[in-house]
Amino acid sequence: TIVGVVADIKYDGVTQPAKPAVYLPFEQSQSHAGYVVVQGQMSGNLLASQLRTKLAALSTSISFEDVIPVALLISEGTAQQRLQLAVIACLSLLALGVTLSGVAGVTSLTVQRQRSEIMIRLALGASRGSEIIRLTRVLAPWIVSGAACGLIGAIVGGNLVAPLLYKTAPNEMSISLSGTVACLGLCLACVFLVARRVARIDPSSCFRVV
């Protein structure tokens, strides 16, 4: 007689697929051990104490060895995946730092080559804000192109990290787009800061050096 049907339960870890299982009455089961899942609003120790008291009242032959919170089981089951993702996150931050350093270097080189032109424009009455915007527009297409290539690479290479993800699609567009926008914003901010620093130089000092 089938009493009921329950949802899938994962015994081999949260990242592993659920296997078929059949639950039998304790008297008909060949195993003399089992698991009891209890949900309560009190702390784990207090809940375990009350559970021991209830079981002792039912039968002196029934006892349990340990009480493990479900959150701890999930944490232990995903420890390897979290470690791998932490390493990937550190490498991603390192790559972002290298990217920003490269953007700052290219911006400084571009601005340095146009320094005389910038000073002449400022001496002829161009505003510093317009020069900052102009320099940002010069490098913005390259940054946007790099961000687009990075987004394409993230979508193509997303399947490589799929085994490390839990309940997250490897090509989650919201995550990819948000990461691309954040990287794009940081790069543009880096360009803006370098351009602003050069635009604040007094044009007369440049002419004296020349």
C-alpha positions in Angstrom: 0.0 0.0 0.0 1.4 3.4 -1.0 0.7 5.9 1.8 2.0 9.0 0.0 4.5 10.5 -2.3 7.2 13.0 -1.1 9.4 15.4 -3.0 12.9 14.4 -4.1 15.5 14.3 -1.4 19.2 14.6 -2.0 21.3 12.2 0.2 24.6 12.6 -1.6 24.9 16.4 -1.4 22.9 19.4 -2.6 24.9 19.6 -5.9 24.2 15.9 -6.7 21.0 14.8 -8.5 18.3 13.1 -6.4 18.1 9.3 -6.5 15.0 7.2 -6.4 14.1 6.2 -2.8 11.4 4.2 -1.1 10.4 4.8 2.5 9.2 1.8 4.6 7.7 1.6 8.0 10.3 1.2 10.7 9.1 -2.3 11.7 9.4 -3.5 8.1 12.8 -1.9 7.5 16.0 -4.0 7.7 17.9 -1.0 9.1 17.8 -0.2 12.8 18.9 3.4 12.3 17.3 6.4 10.7 17.1 10.2 10.6 14.6 12.5 12.2 14.1 16.0 10.9 12.7 18.4 13.4 11.8 22.1 12.9 11.4 24.5 15.8 11.8 28.0 16.9 14.2 27.3 19.8 17.9 26.7 19.8 19.4 23.4 18.7 20.6 22.3 22.1 17.2 23.0 23.7 15.4 21.3 20.9 17.6 18.3 21.2 17.1 18.1 25.0 13.3 18.2 24.6 13.5 15.6 21.8 15.5 13.2 24.0 12.9 13.6 26.8 10.0 12.8 24.4 11.8 9.8 23.0 12.7 8.5 26.5 9.0 8.8 27.4 8.1 6.6 24.4 10.7 3.9 24.8 14.0 3.5 26.6 15.4 1.6 23.6 15.2 4.6 21.3 18.1 7.1 21.3 19.9 9.3 18.9 23.6 10.1 18.6 24.0 13.6 17.4 22.0 16.7 16.5 23.2 18.5 13.3 21.6 21.7 12.1 20.4 21.6 8.4 22.4 24.8 7.7 25.6 23.0 8.8 24.8 20.1 6.6 24.3 22.4 3.6 27.5 24.3 4.4 29.6 21.1 4.6 28.0 19.8 1.4 28.9 22.9 -0.5 32.3 23.6 1.1 34.3 22.5 -1.9 32.2 24.5 -4.4 32.4 27.6 -2.2 36.2 27.3 -2.0 36.5 26.9 -5.7 34.3 29.9 -6.3 36.3 32.0 -3.7 39.5 31.2 -5.7 37.7 32.2 -8.9 36.5 35.4 -7.3 40.0 36.3 -6.1 41.4 35.7 -9.6 38.5 37.8 -11.1 39.4 40.7 -8.8 43.0 40.3 -9.7 42.1 40.4 -13.4 39.9 43.5 -12.8 42.8 45.2 -11.1 45.1 44.4 -14.0 42.5 45.7 -16.4 42.1 49.0 -14.6 45.9 49.3 -14.5 46.1 48.8 -18.2 43.3 51.2 -18.9 45.0 53.8 -16.7 48.3 53.3 -18.5 46.8 53.5 -22.0 44.9 56.6 -20.9 48.0 58.3 -19.5 50.0 57.5 -22.7 47.2 58.9 -24.9 46.8 62.0 -22.8 50.6 62.5 -22.7 50.8 62.4 -26.5 48.0 65.0 -26.7 49.3 67.1 -23.9 50.5 70.0 -26.0 47.2 69.9 -28.0 45.2 69.9 -24.7 47.2 72.9 -23.4 46.7 74.8 -26.6 43.0 74.2 -26.5 42.8 75.3 -22.9 44.9 78.4 -23.7 42.5 79.3 -26.6 39.5 79.2 -24.2 38.3 75.6 -24.2 36.8 74.6 -20.9 38.4 71.9 -18.8 35.1 70.0 -18.7 34.9 69.9 -22.5 38.5 68.5 -22.7 37.7 65.9 -20.1 34.7 64.8 -22.1 36.6 64.8 -25.3 39.4 62.6 -24.0 36.8 60.2 -22.4 35.1 60.0 -25.8 38.4 59.1 -27.5 38.9 56.1 -25.3 35.3 55.1 -24.6 34.8 53.1 -27.9 37.8 50.9 -27.1 36.6 50.3 -23.6 33.1 49.5 -24.8 34.5 47.1 -27.4 36.6 45.4 -24.8 33.6 45.0 -22.5 31.6 43.6 -25.3 34.3 41.0 -26.1 34.5 40.2 -22.4 30.7 39.6 -22.2 30.9 37.3 -25.2 33.8 35.4 -23.6 31.8 35.1 -20.4 28.8 33.7 -22.2 30.9 31.2 -24.2 33.0 30.1 -21.2 30.1 30.0 -18.8 29.7 26.3 -19.3 33.2 25.7 -17.9 32.1 26.8 -14.4 28.7 25.2 -14.6 29.7 22.3 -12.2 30.6 24.8 -9.5 27.3 26.5 -9.5 24.2 25.6 -7.5 20.8 26.7 -8.7 22.4 29.3 -10.9 22.5 29.1 -14.7 26.0 29.3 -16.1 24.9 32.0 -18.6 22.7 34.1 -16.3 22.3 37.2 -18.3 21.5 39.4 -15.4 24.8 38.5 -13.6 26.8 38.8 -16.8 25.3 42.2 -17.7 25.7 43.6 -14.2 29.3 42.5 -14.1 30.0 44.0 -17.6 28.3 47.3 -16.6 30.3 47.5 -13.4 33.6 46.8 -15.2 32.7 49.3 -17.9 31.8 51.9 -15.3 35.1 51.4 -13.4 37.1 51.7 -16.6 35.3 54.9 -17.7 35.8 56.3 -14.2 39.5 55.5 -14.5 39.7 57.3 -17.8 37.8 60.3 -16.4 40.1 60.7 -13.4 43.3 60.6 -15.5 41.8 63.0 -18.0 40.7 65.4 -15.2 44.1 65.4 -13.7 45.8 66.4 -16.9 43.1 69.0 -17.7 43.8 70.7 -14.4 47.4 71.5 -15.4 48.1 75.2 -16.0 48.6 75.7 -19.7 51.3 78.4 -19.1 53.5 75.9 -17.3 53.4 73.6 -20.3 54.4 76.4 -22.6 57.3 77.3 -20.4 58.6 73.8 -20.4 58.4 73.7 -24.2 
